[in-house]
């Protein structure tokens, strides 16, 4: 630690301890990412077709949500959000390299596993537009999917080697076939399970989340009401062999994805 400490804000170490420097560094880094994320979210909103006003409101809601404290302190939320939003920005520029950002996001938080659906959606959509199942698309989809989820399984493998080998008795999760610790840890220590969180002592947390969830639900209902006619028109207009204007559908799906990101942050 003494060698490492010389590399972390050396000037500040004249005034505080190494641990204090690490805490301060993480807070400065996360607050910087928090600011950058709000700007990128605004740009992403504009890229998918939202008006300047709605894009600004989306960025504003991101910064003012009740859980923003997790984006400012020494926690993984800001870095995770940074990689997610950056990946979506790259994706909207029609670049296939966005899966690298998704892999980095998965390395930061296991939530990143769900980002694989963007990869599957894009490749399946390409095959639908072409009318053929292309081998190149299938190979790219498999490779990008594997790279995107690899950090999660690498970390689980690291934990298994750390706690389940070398003659140690290990924990109960070591007996799992896949050696994945998440399910056991969440159930045993975090009380995660169907309706297990629904306890009287959690009422303050439900109240904290209520404004954001109410807002997100209202936005989703409003979005569905506005665009349901467009989907009906799309279904009536295009046959299963005509996908020339599928970008219309993609545009509206992207709006729904943005609402999903807001829900994620909440």
C-alpha positions as CSV (number, residue, x, y, z in Angstrom):
1,X,0.0,0.0,0.0
2,X,2.8,2.4,0.8
3,X,4.2,2.0,-2.8
4,X,0.7,2.4,-4.3
5,X,-0.1,5.4,-2.1
6,X,2.7,7.4,-3.7
7,X,0.8,7.2,-7.0
8,X,-2.6,8.4,-5.7
9,X,-3.0,12.1,-5.4
10,X,0.6,12.5,-4.0
11,X,0.0,16.2,-3.1
12,X,-3.0,15.4,-1.0
13,X,-1.1,12.8,0.9
14,X,0.7,15.6,2.6
15,X,-2.6,16.5,4.2
16,X,-4.4,13.1,4.7
17,X,-3.9,9.4,4.9
18,X,-3.8,6.9,2.0
19,X,-7.4,5.6,2.7
20,X,-8.7,9.2,2.8
21,X,-7.1,9.9,-0.6
22,X,-8.7,6.8,-2.1
23,X,-12.1,7.9,-0.8
24,X,-11.7,11.4,-2.1
25,X,-10.4,10.1,-5.5
26,X,-13.4,7.9,-5.9
27,X,-15.8,10.7,-5.0
28,X,-14.2,13.1,-7.5
29,X,-14.2,10.4,-10.2
30,X,-17.8,9.5,-9.7
31,X,-19.0,13.1,-9.6
32,X,-17.1,13.8,-12.8
33,X,-18.7,10.7,-14.4
34,X,-22.1,11.8,-13.1
35,X,-21.8,15.1,-14.9
36,X,-20.5,13.5,-18.1
37,X,-23.3,10.9,-18.0
38,X,-26.0,13.6,-17.9
39,X,-24.5,15.2,-21.0
40,X,-24.2,11.9,-22.8
41,X,-27.8,11.1,-21.9
42,X,-28.9,14.4,-23.4
43,X,-27.0,13.6,-26.6
44,X,-28.5,10.1,-26.7
45,X,-32.0,11.5,-26.3
46,X,-31.4,13.8,-29.3
47,X,-30.0,11.1,-31.4
48,X,-33.0,8.9,-31.0
49,X,-35.3,11.7,-32.1
50,X,-36.5,13.4,-28.9
51,X,-37.0,17.1,-28.9
52,X,-34.5,19.4,-27.3
53,X,-36.9,20.1,-24.4
54,X,-37.6,16.4,-23.7
55,X,-33.9,15.6,-24.0
56,X,-33.1,18.2,-21.4
57,X,-35.8,16.9,-19.2
58,X,-34.4,13.4,-19.4
59,X,-31.0,14.6,-18.4
60,X,-32.4,16.7,-15.6
61,X,-34.4,13.8,-14.2
62,X,-31.3,11.7,-14.3
63,X,-29.4,14.2,-12.1
64,X,-32.4,14.8,-9.7
65,X,-33.6,11.2,-9.2
66,X,-33.8,10.1,-5.5
67,X,-31.0,7.6,-6.0
68,X,-28.5,10.1,-7.3
69,X,-26.5,9.8,-4.0
70,X,-25.3,6.4,-5.3
71,X,-24.0,8.2,-8.4
72,X,-22.0,10.7,-6.4
73,X,-20.3,8.6,-3.7
74,X,-17.6,6.0,-4.0
75,X,-19.8,3.4,-5.7
76,X,-20.0,1.6,-9.0
77,X,-23.2,3.2,-10.4
78,X,-21.6,6.1,-12.2
79,X,-19.0,4.1,-13.9
80,X,-21.6,1.5,-14.9
81,X,-23.9,4.2,-16.3
82,X,-21.0,5.7,-18.2
83,X,-20.2,2.5,-20.1
84,X,-23.9,1.8,-20.7
85,X,-24.7,5.3,-22.1
86,X,-21.5,5.4,-24.1
87,X,-22.2,2.0,-25.6
88,X,-25.7,3.2,-26.6
89,X,-24.3,6.4,-28.2
90,X,-21.8,4.3,-30.2
91,X,-24.7,2.0,-31.2
92,X,-26.8,4.9,-32.5
93,X,-23.8,5.8,-34.7
94,X,-24.3,2.4,-36.4
95,X,-21.0,1.1,-35.1
96,X,-20.7,-2.6,-34.0
97,X,-18.1,-1.7,-31.4
98,X,-20.6,-0.8,-28.7
99,X,-20.4,-4.4,-27.3
100,X,-17.0,-3.5,-25.9
101,X,-18.6,-0.8,-23.7
102,X,-21.3,-3.4,-22.7
103,X,-18.5,-5.8,-21.7
104,X,-16.8,-3.1,-19.6
105,X,-20.2,-2.3,-18.0
106,X,-20.7,-6.0,-17.2
107,X,-17.3,-6.0,-15.6
108,X,-18.3,-3.2,-13.3
109,X,-21.8,-4.6,-12.4
110,X,-23.6,-7.8,-13.1
111,X,-26.6,-5.8,-14.3
112,X,-24.7,-5.5,-17.6
113,X,-25.7,-9.0,-18.5
114,X,-29.1,-7.7,-19.6
115,X,-27.3,-5.5,-22.2
116,X,-26.8,-8.6,-24.3
117,X,-30.4,-8.1,-25.6
118,X,-29.3,-5.1,-27.5
119,X,-26.8,-7.2,-29.4
120,X,-29.4,-10.0,-30.1
121,X,-31.9,-7.4,-31.2
122,X,-29.6,-5.7,-33.7
123,X,-28.4,-8.9,-35.3
124,X,-31.9,-10.5,-35.5
125,X,-33.3,-7.2,-37.0
126,X,-30.5,-7.3,-39.6
127,X,-31.4,-10.8,-40.6
128,X,-35.1,-9.9,-40.7
129,X,-34.4,-7.0,-43.0
130,X,-32.3,-9.2,-45.3
131,X,-34.9,-12.0,-45.3
132,X,-32.1,-14.5,-44.7
133,X,-30.3,-16.0,-41.7
134,X,-26.8,-14.9,-42.5
135,X,-23.9,-17.0,-41.2
136,X,-21.8,-13.8,-40.7
137,X,-24.5,-12.3,-38.5
138,X,-24.8,-15.4,-36.5
139,X,-21.1,-15.7,-35.9
140,X,-20.8,-12.0,-35.0
141,X,-23.8,-12.2,-32.7
142,X,-22.2,-15.2,-30.8
143,X,-18.8,-13.6,-30.6
144,X,-20.1,-10.2,-29.4
145,X,-22.5,-11.9,-26.9
146,X,-19.7,-14.0,-25.4
147,X,-17.3,-11.0,-25.1
148,X,-20.1,-9.0,-23.5
149,X,-20.9,-11.5,-20.8
150,X,-17.3,-12.8,-20.3
151,X,-16.3,-10.4,-17.5
152,X,-19.1,-11.7,-15.3
153,X,-18.1,-15.3,-15.6
154,X,-14.4,-14.4,-15.3
155,X,-15.1,-12.7,-12.0
156,X,-17.2,-15.7,-10.8
157,X,-14.4,-18.0,-11.7
158,X,-12.0,-15.8,-9.8
159,X,-14.2,-16.0,-6.7
160,X,-14.4,-19.8,-7.0
161,X,-10.7,-20.2,-7.2
162,X,-10.3,-17.8,-4.2
163,X,-12.8,-19.3,-1.9
164,X,-13.5,-22.9,-3.1
165,X,-10.0,-24.3,-3.8
166,X,-6.8,-24.9,-1.9
167,X,-8.4,-27.4,0.5
168,X,-10.8,-25.0,2.0
169,X,-14.3,-26.1,2.9
170,X,-15.6,-23.1,1.2
171,X,-19.2,-21.8,1.2
172,X,-22.4,-23.5,0.3
173,X,-22.4,-21.9,-3.2
174,X,-19.1,-23.8,-4.0
175,X,-21.2,-26.9,-4.5
176,X,-23.2,-25.3,-7.3
177,X,-22.4,-26.8,-10.7
178,X,-21.6,-23.5,-12.3
179,X,-19.8,-22.2,-9.3
180,X,-21.8,-18.9,-9.4
181,X,-22.0,-17.1,-6.0
182,X,-24.6,-14.4,-6.8
183,X,-27.7,-16.4,-6.0
184,X,-26.5,-17.7,-2.7
185,X,-25.1,-14.3,-1.5
186,X,-28.2,-12.4,-2.5
187,X,-30.5,-14.9,-0.7
188,X,-28.3,-15.5,2.3
189,X,-27.0,-12.0,3.1
190,X,-29.2,-9.6,1.2
191,X,-32.6,-11.2,1.6
192,X,-33.3,-11.2,-2.1
193,X,-36.2,-13.2,-3.2
194,X,-39.8,-13.0,-4.5
195,X,-41.6,-10.4,-2.2
196,X,-38.9,-10.9,0.5
197,X,-38.2,-7.2,0.4
198,X,-41.8,-6.4,1.1
199,X,-41.4,-5.8,4.9
200,X,-42.7,-2.9,7.1
201,X,-39.1,-1.8,7.8
202,X,-38.6,-1.2,4.0
203,X,-41.5,1.3,3.8
204,X,-39.1,4.3,3.9
205,X,-37.2,2.9,0.8
206,X,-40.5,2.4,-1.0
207,X,-41.4,6.0,-0.3
208,X,-38.0,7.1,-1.5
209,X,-38.5,5.3,-4.8
210,X,-42.2,6.1,-5.2
211,X,-41.8,9.4,-7.1
212,X,-39.4,8.1,-9.7
213,X,-41.4,4.9,-10.3
214,X,-44.6,6.9,-10.6
215,X,-43.0,9.2,-13.1
216,X,-41.5,6.4,-15.1
217,X,-44.9,4.5,-15.2
218,X,-46.6,7.7,-16.3
219,X,-44.1,8.3,-19.1
220,X,-44.4,4.7,-20.3
221,X,-48.2,4.9,-20.4
222,X,-48.0,8.3,-22.2
223,X,-45.5,6.8,-24.7
224,X,-47.6,3.8,-25.3
225,X,-50.8,5.9,-25.8
226,X,-49.0,8.2,-28.3
227,X,-47.4,5.4,-30.4
228,X,-49.8,2.5,-30.3
229,X,-51.5,3.9,-33.5
230,X,-48.1,4.0,-35.2
231,X,-47.5,0.3,-34.4
232,X,-51.0,-0.6,-35.7
233,X,-50.4,1.3,-38.9
234,X,-47.0,-0.4,-39.3
235,X,-48.5,-3.8,-38.9
236,X,-51.3,-3.0,-41.4
237,X,-48.9,-1.5,-43.9
238,X,-46.0,-4.0,-44.1
239,X,-46.2,-7.6,-44.9
240,X,-43.8,-10.2,-43.6
241,X,-41.6,-9.8,-46.7
242,X,-41.4,-6.0,-46.7
243,X,-39.1,-4.6,-44.1
244,X,-37.7,-1.7,-46.1
245,X,-38.9,0.9,-43.5
246,X,-38.1,-1.1,-40.4
247,X,-36.1,1.9,-39.2
248,X,-39.4,3.5,-38.3
249,X,-40.0,0.7,-35.8
250,X,-36.4,0.9,-34.6
251,X,-36.9,4.6,-33.9
252,X,-39.9,4.0,-31.6
253,X,-38.3,1.0,-29.9
254,X,-35.3,3.3,-29.1
255,X,-37.7,5.7,-27.3
256,X,-38.9,2.7,-25.2
257,X,-35.3,1.8,-24.5
258,X,-34.6,5.3,-23.2
259,X,-37.5,4.9,-20.8
260,X,-36.0,1.6,-19.8
261,X,-32.7,3.3,-19.0
262,X,-34.5,5.8,-16.7
263,X,-36.2,2.9,-15.0
264,X,-32.8,1.2,-14.6
265,X,-31.3,4.3,-12.9
266,X,-34.4,4.6,-10.6
